[in-house]
Amino acid sequence: MFQALTPQVLHAQFSQHDLLLSRYQAYWQLTPFQHQQLPWHNPGLLNSLQSLSETQINQLELEPALALAHFAEFFPELSPCLEQWSLAPAKQQPLSTPFWFNTGIKGRKAEQIQAFSQQLSDTKLPILEWCAGKGHLGRLISFHHQLPVTSLEWQASLCEHGEQLAKQLNVDQHFHHCNVLNADSHQYVKPQQHAVALHACGELHLQLLRSAVQSKTQELSLCPCCYHLITSEHYQTLSARAKRSVLHLTRQDLRLAVAQSVTSGQRVQTLRQREIHWRLSYQCLREALSGETHYQALPSVAKHWFAQGKLFNDFAHWACQQHSLTAPANLDWQHYLRLGKQRHLLVRQIELVQHLFRPIMERWLLLDRALFLQEHGYQVGLTELFSFQTSPRNVLIQAALT
């Protein structure tokens, strides 16, 4: 059985995080790309940011704990709040998995589903796998615990592939092709079940929570992901406690909760930094051509645009077409690249401060989900499922109806 948190503990933790987000709202509830100067009236903080070298910024971006210490004088409550947060450790008793069982599953994914399955050693209920994909998690749970698994997935090809794998490995797993956001998915959510979801995105895991509560599903294990992928522009809080908060979060605000990721390879980092630089350089050009100073987003584009040997002017011509603009001949492209570099530095300075509140935002959202379940009669626990390096979204919500 998981370590259940008392209502008093959950309410106290939520109130602490809610107070911090409310008090320092101006420092995180913003879009850095939309600013042309540091947006705060805090001379000490501005001086601290502007005195940082690019090397120091790089270091603070890579080490959140160092950034927290660097800016502690401006946000003294942050560090104590982060230090007081305590997650239950994951069960470590290893379950044997033959090497051939995980064929075709990438290393981190295999580690994640192994850790998840180990937390279900006490359950005797049939499993409902939500947003199953190929059903890797459900298949491993069925193998480890000898339980029947119902897997829901909206891509028919993944259902077919998953069914084939289940038959090959002789596990009791059956797929249903359905969109879990549609009402007909509710027929699969039943009282005597243990519902599981690993990294189901925003609205998908919210729908599972609502359906499980409505059906009085006995047990639930959920590792949330991508909180910002919701169907409405504004986040609809779940718990009664969160509904009383003064905070009103947009989809854009929720992006902060997932802003930090495991460090990518050098090539991916280089492409990403070049993309941001070029997009901001184009923004400077667009302002000059249109006379408009507000930030206007561009569509996503293939990463090969930013590969070694590609030219900014080709990207800028494409970008101009997206906004019905025409770049004049003989334009000084280097001038706009220099302006873009200055703007990129500004964005990084703003994000250094904004990202101090990333873990506070993610915990606020986790606690909203935990309180929602508790308000509907569940015992709830929060477990550190695996290391941050395995995945930054590493908190498992476990719930059992009492």
Phi and psi in degrees as a GROMACS rama.xvg file:
@    title "Ramachandran Plot"
@    xaxis  label "Phi"
@    yaxis  label "Psi"
@TYPE xy
-73.4578  165.997  PHE-2
-83.6512  109.337  GLN-3
-79.838  142.445  ALA-4
-96.1453  139.63  LEU-5
-73.848  156.776  THR-6
-56.4679  -36.8019  PRO-7
-63.1062  -42.2149  GLN-8
-65.7858  -46.8809  VAL-9
-62.222  -43.573  LEU-10
-64.8324  -41.3976  HIS-11
-64.9238  -42.4893  ALA-12
-65.1977  -43.0033  GLN-13
-63.0213  -45.3206  PHE-14
-60.1974  -39.9305  SER-15
-62.884  -46.7662  GLN-16
-69.6884  -38.1505  HIS-17
-63.4709  -40.7551  ASP-18
-63.6343  -42.888  LEU-19
-64.8151  -45.6554  LEU-20
-63.8749  -36.7698  LEU-21
-70.0679  -44.7753  SER-22
-64.2561  -38.9608  ARG-23
-109.526  29.2126  TYR-24
-55.1327  -38.0392  GLN-25
-65.9608  -17.3043  ALA-26
-92.0583  -13.2588  TYR-27
-127.411  -23.8802  TRP-28
-89.3598  74.0765  GLN-29
-158.538  164.802  LEU-30
-112.442  106.178  THR-31
-53.9752  -37.3063  PRO-32
-62.8504  -21.2144  PHE-33
-85.0129  -1.18622  GLN-34
-107.977  144.376  HIS-35
-108.741  -0.735926  GLN-36
-155.148  165.105  GLN-37
-59.9649  128.178  LEU-38
-89.6613  11.7982  PRO-39
-117.816  146.386  TRP-40
-96.1473  70.2287  HIS-41
-141.054  86.0762  ASN-42
-53.9363  -41.1404  PRO-43
-62.5589  -44.6727  GLY-44
-65.1354  -42.9236  LEU-45
-62.725  -42.1612  LEU-46
-62.5882  -40.5586  ASN-47
-62.3953  -43.6193  SER-48
-66.3972  -44.9964  LEU-49
-72.6232  -16.9534  GLN-50
-86.3078  -6.64952  SER-51
-76.2811  134.821  LEU-52
-80.1273  166.532  SER-53
-62.6085  -36.8605  GLU-54
-62.3096  -41.9656  THR-55
-66.2176  -39.8349  GLN-56
-61.2714  -44.7458  ILE-57
-55.5734  -44.6188  ASN-58
-66.4055  -42.4815  GLN-59
-67.8745  -33.562  LEU-60
-65.7929  -36.7762  GLU-61
-80.6062  -22.5032  LEU-62
-126.528  88.1976  GLU-63
-55.5206  -35.4599  PRO-64
-64.913  -36.5741  ALA-65
-67.9494  -40.65  LEU-66
-63.0565  -40.5476  ALA-67
-60.7701  -43.4677  LEU-68
-67.6694  -38.144  ALA-69
-63.2097  -37.6887  HIS-70
-103.982  15.0058  PHE-71
-59.9352  -33.3347  ALA-72
-65.9634  -23.6587  GLU-73
-91.5082  -23.5861  PHE-74
-135.507  67.7157  PHE-75
-65.3932  -21.3982  PRO-76
-81.6254  -15.3074  GLU-77
-64.1158  -51.5681  LEU-78
-60.1468  -47.0892  SER-79
-59.3509  -38.3631  PRO-80
-63.5146  -44.6797  CYS-81
-66.972  -36.506  LEU-82
-70.8139  -29.4586  GLU-83
-79.5872  -14.9631  GLN-84
-70.0003  124.922  TRP-85
-133.831  123.757  SER-86
-104.558  147.208  LEU-87
-67.6797  143.276  ALA-88
-72.3676  147.868  PRO-89
-71.588  150.421  ALA-90
-63.5505  133.872  LYS-91
-107.82  -3.7925  GLN-92
-62.7446  115.987  GLN-93
-71.7671  140.602  PRO-94
-106.154  131.485  LEU-95
-69.5675  128.37  SER-96
-128.188  116.5  THR-97
-58.699  145.717  PRO-98
-59.1535  -34.128  PHE-99
-74.5985  -15.6993  TRP-100
-67.7521  -31.7954  PHE-101
-99.557  17.504  ASN-102
-57.8536  129.137  THR-103
87.8953  -1.87389  GLY-104
-102.873  125.959  ILE-105
-64.0286  155.274  LYS-106
-52.6684  -51.4374  GLY-107
-65.8993  -39.066  ARG-108
-63.1813  -42.3268  LYS-109
-62.0903  -40.2886  ALA-110
-65.3883  -38.7327  GLU-111
-66.165  -46.9407  GLN-112
-71.4406  -30.7976  ILE-113
-63.1402  -47.3796  GLN-114
-62.6992  -40.3123  ALA-115
-62.7725  -48.4303  PHE-116
-61.027  -34.6436  SER-117
-64.1565  -22.5633  GLN-118
-80.1685  -8.16489  GLN-119
-103.263  21.2554  LEU-120
-63.4521  -23.0069  SER-121
-91.9885  -11.1136  ASP-122
-80.4814  143.937  THR-123
-121.403  5.49983  LYS-124
-90.5346  153.901  LEU-125
-58.4173  149.642  PRO-126
-101.012  135.656  ILE-127
-110.775  115.622  LEU-128
-98.4854  116.808  GLU-129
-94.4032  132.228  TRP-130
54.0282  63.3793  CYS-131
-76.8324  -24.0716  ALA-132
62.7867  -127.716  GLY-133
-84.9542  0.989827  LYS-134
81.0174  25.2231  GLY-135
-58.6791  -44.096  HIS-136
-65.4824  -50.9106  LEU-137
-61.3872  -38.6762  GLY-138
-63.2928  -42.1499  ARG-139
-68.736  -40.0839  LEU-140
-61.4952  -43.7801  ILE-141
-61.9195  -41.2031  SER-142
-65.8457  -46.9131  PHE-143
-67.9059  -41.1071  HIS-144
-113.326  1.10698  HIS-145
55.2581  49.8468  GLN-146
-119.346  145.704  LEU-147
-72.5915  142.255  PRO-148
-126.185  129.767  VAL-149
-105.368  121.225  THR-150
-113.173  126.68  SER-151
-105.826  129.773  LEU-152
-152.65  139.122  GLU-153
-90.044  -15.1171  TRP-154
-92.6546  115.402  GLN-155
-59.6694  -37.9295  ALA-156
-63.8509  -35.8725  SER-157
-70.7789  -36.3013  LEU-158
-60.614  -45.5158  CYS-159
-63.0721  -44.4025  GLU-160
-62.9424  -43.5054  HIS-161
-63.0075  -41.0305  GLY-162
-61.4559  -41.5537  GLU-163
-62.1605  -44.5134  GLN-164
-63.7295  -40.3098  LEU-165
-62.3003  -40.6412  ALA-166
-68.0753  -42.4449  LYS-167
-60.4953  -38.3806  GLN-168
-95.2882  0.129065  LEU-169
58.0657  48.9154  ASN-170
-112.526  153.806  VAL-171
-86.1176  78.6911  ASP-172
-135.594  130.912  GLN-173
-132.896  136.327  HIS-174
-100.374  148.341  PHE-175
-128.585  125.643  HIS-176
-81.9332  108.069  HIS-177
-158.892  157.194  CYS-178
-91.7273  113.887  ASN-179
-66.8844  -13.404  VAL-180
-81.2616  -13.4018  LEU-181
-86.3273  154.933  ASN-182
-61.9319  -29.5864  ALA-183
-68.8697  -15.2529  ASP-184
-69.5013  -19.5597  SER-185
-64.8166  -22.9988  HIS-186
-63.5429  -22.0389  GLN-187
-88.9547  -10.8259  TYR-188
-93.8392  114.993  VAL-189
-126.766  162.016  LYS-190
-62.3056  -49.9768  PRO-191
-88.1197  71.7579  GLN-192
-146.236  162.416  GLN-193
-118.743  107.413  HIS-194
-85.403  135.672  ALA-195
-130.719  147.247  VAL-196
-154.009  125.608  ALA-197
-110.494  113.732  LEU-198
58.3024  41.6422  HIS-199
-74.44  130.88  ALA-200
-72.5857  158.448  CYS-201
-7.70719  -90.8908  GLY-202
-62.3834  -28.5072  GLU-203
-66.8582  -44.9219  LEU-204
-77.8065  -25.8042  HIS-205
-63.9106  -40.1399  LEU-206
-64.2887  -37.8511  GLN-207
-62.1742  -45.2971  LEU-208
-59.295  -46.3598  LEU-209
-64.372  -44.2081  ARG-210
-66.5379  -40.8076  SER-211
-63.9499  -42.3187  ALA-212
-64.6008  -42.9366  VAL-213
-63.8413  -39.5166  GLN-214
-86.5852  -5.63413  SER-215
56.6286  45.3468  LYS-216
-59.5821  132.303  THR-217
-65.0589  -43.7494  GLN-218
-136.373  152.603  GLU-219
-148.184  134.042  LEU-220
-133.242  118.118  SER-221
-137.209  128.606  LEU-222
-113.33  99.7815  CYS-223
-71.8746  160.268  PRO-224
-153.544  160.364  CYS-225
45.6373  60.4293  CYS-226
-57.5358  -26.78  TYR-227
-78.5852  -11.3981  HIS-228
-84.6268  74.9486  LEU-229
-117.897  163.806  ILE-230
-83.45  -21.6819  THR-231
-107.677  162.62  SER-232
-70.7511  -27.9041  GLU-233
-115.071  139.477  HIS-234
-71.0982  127.621  TYR-235
-95.1461  107.068  GLN-236
-60.7509  152.166  THR-237
-95.8599  -50.5392  LEU-238
-83.8737  155.436  SER-239
-61.7653  -36.7812  ALA-240
-65.3939  -43.7993  ARG-241
-67.4774  -30.7136  ALA-242
-65.799  -21.5458  LYS-243
-87.4158  -4.40023  ARG-244
-68.8825  149.825  SER-245
-77.9753  -10.4862  VAL-246
-75.76  139.327  LEU-247
-128.089  109.097  HIS-248
-99.9578  136.063  LEU-249
-95.1219  170.165  THR-250
-57.6309  -38.9563  ARG-251
-63.6144  -40.0077  GLN-252
-59.7  -38.0556  ASP-253
-67.2131  -21.2843  LEU-254
-59.768  -28.5829  ARG-255
-58.2495  -35.4003  LEU-256
-62.8883  -24.1864  ALA-257
-118.307  22.1756  VAL-258
-70.3906  -22.8751  ALA-259
-99.1588  135.81  GLN-260
-134.831  166.566  SER-261
-63.962  138.354  VAL-262
-55.4033  127.614  THR-263
-83.779  172.56  SER-264
-65.3011  163.34  GLY-265
-60.6359  -39.7393  GLN-266
-63.283  -44.6515  ARG-267
-63.7425  -42.0799  VAL-268
-62.164  -43.2449  GLN-269
-62.1385  -45.2855  THR-270
-62.3892  -41.4874  LEU-271
-64.714  -44.5027  ARG-272
-65.5911  -38.5182  GLN-273
-66.4952  -38.7133  ARG-274
-62.1108  -46.6058  GLU-275
-61.808  -44.7639  ILE-276
-58.5982  -47.1228  HIS-277
-68.3573  -38.1746  TRP-278
-63.8895  -40.0318  ARG-279
-72.8857  -33.7998  LEU-280
-63.8173  -41.9843  SER-281
-64.2643  -38.5155  TYR-282
-57.1148  -41.8838  GLN-283
-63.0159  -40.691  CYS-284
-65.528  -43.7362  LEU-285
-60.8139  -40.351  ARG-286
-61.1443  -40.4561  GLU-287
-68.4831  -38.5735  ALA-288
-77.3783  -35.6847  LEU-289
-101.514  -20.5232  SER-290
78.1929  3.84652  GLY-291
-97.5309  133.437  GLU-292
-101.349  -9.61992  THR-293
-74.6708  149.92  HIS-294
-73.3544  134.283  TYR-295
-124.543  119.773  GLN-296
-69.9467  155.922  ALA-297
-110.746  154.792  LEU-298
-64.7784  162.063  PRO-299
-64.6482  151.891  SER-300
-143.247  151.954  VAL-301
-58.9171  143.216  ALA-302
-68.3513  -16.746  LYS-303
-65.5692  -18.0447  HIS-304
-57.7632  -27.4697  TRP-305
-109.141  11.8699  PHE-306
-71.0841  164.979  ALA-307
-56.4166  131.933  GLN-308
95.8712  -15.0221  GLY-309
-76.3546  154.504  LYS-310
-110.913  141.204  LEU-311
-60.9621  -38.2721  PHE-312
-63.1638  -32.0961  ASN-313
-66.0344  -44.1907  ASP-314
-62.3169  -42.7549  PHE-315
-64.7927  -39.1823  ALA-316
-62.3541  -43.3652  HIS-317
-61.255  -44.7749  TRP-318
-62.7312  -41.0062  ALA-319
-59.2597  -39.653  CYS-320
-61.6262  -35.7402  GLN-321
-64.7764  -27.0784  GLN-322
-111.982  17.8217  HIS-323
55.9502  44.3449  SER-324
-119.247  158.784  LEU-325
-127.424  123.522  THR-326
-79.5109  132.391  ALA-327
-66.4129  156.809  PRO-328
-67.3045  156.168  ALA-329
58.8013  33.5124  ASN-330
-71.5388  144.32  LEU-331
-83.4955  88.4286  ASP-332
-63.8536  -35.4432  TRP-333
-63.2401  -32.1943  GLN-334
-60.5377  -44.0877  HIS-335
-75.51  -28.0961  TYR-336
-66.2046  -37.177  LEU-337
-66.7491  -42.6786  ARG-338
-62.7294  -39.5456  LEU-339
-64.7222  -35.4932  GLY-340
-65.5601  -40.2844  LYS-341
-63.7898  -42.3008  GLN-342
-65.8816  -36.9974  ARG-343
-64.0108  -40.4945  HIS-344
-60.9376  -41.7778  LEU-345
-61.6483  -45.7357  LEU-346
-59.2796  -42.501  VAL-347
-65.7525  -37.1388  ARG-348
-63.665  -44.9348  GLN-349
-63.2366  -43.0423  ILE-350
-67.5147  -29.3002  GLU-351
-56.8635  -41.8263  LEU-352
-76.6077  -48.0636  VAL-353
-56.2753  -42.2837  GLN-354
-74.225  -10.5702  HIS-355
-59.4023  -27.1009  LEU-356
-96.8904  3.24555  PHE-357
-57.976  -52.622  ARG-358
-64.3735  -30.4253  PRO-359
-65.1884  -42.4899  ILE-360
-64.9817  -44.7813  MET-361
-63.0904  -41.0522  GLU-362
-67.4391  -36.9078  ARG-363
-57.2651  -44.1488  TRP-364
-69.549  -40.8201  LEU-365
-61.7208  -43.0535  LEU-366
-68.3902  -33.3653  LEU-367
-60.1813  -42.8248  ASP-368
-67.2823  -43.2682  ARG-369
-63.9377  -43.2441  ALA-370
-64.9894  -37.9653  LEU-371
-58.059  -46.624  PHE-372
-65.7286  -42.513  LEU-373
-62.7224  -39.1015  GLN-374
-64.2748  -20.1617  GLU-375
-105.385  24.6896  HIS-376
92.3324  12.3194  GLY-377
-97.8874  144.052  TYR-378
-80.2145  138.665  GLN-379
-132.24  139.154  VAL-380
-132.749  154.491  GLY-381
-120.362  123.637  LEU-382
-123.056  139.618  THR-383
-80.737  101.353  GLU-384
-71.0745  -42.1237  LEU-385
-155.109  178.306  PHE-386
-70.1859  158.756  SER-387
-59.8335  -34.7106  PHE-388
-67.2501  -30.6492  GLN-389
-69.5789  -42.0669  THR-390
-168.102  135.689  SER-391
-63.6067  -28.4632  PRO-392
-88.7904  83.2887  ARG-393
-120.612  17.1131  ASN-394
-99.8981  127.335  VAL-395
-102.911  122.357  LEU-396
-89.3893  121.347  ILE-397
-116.469  136.834  GLN-398
-143.922  143.178  ALA-399
-137.51  130.348  ALA-400
-72.8103  130.958  LEU-401
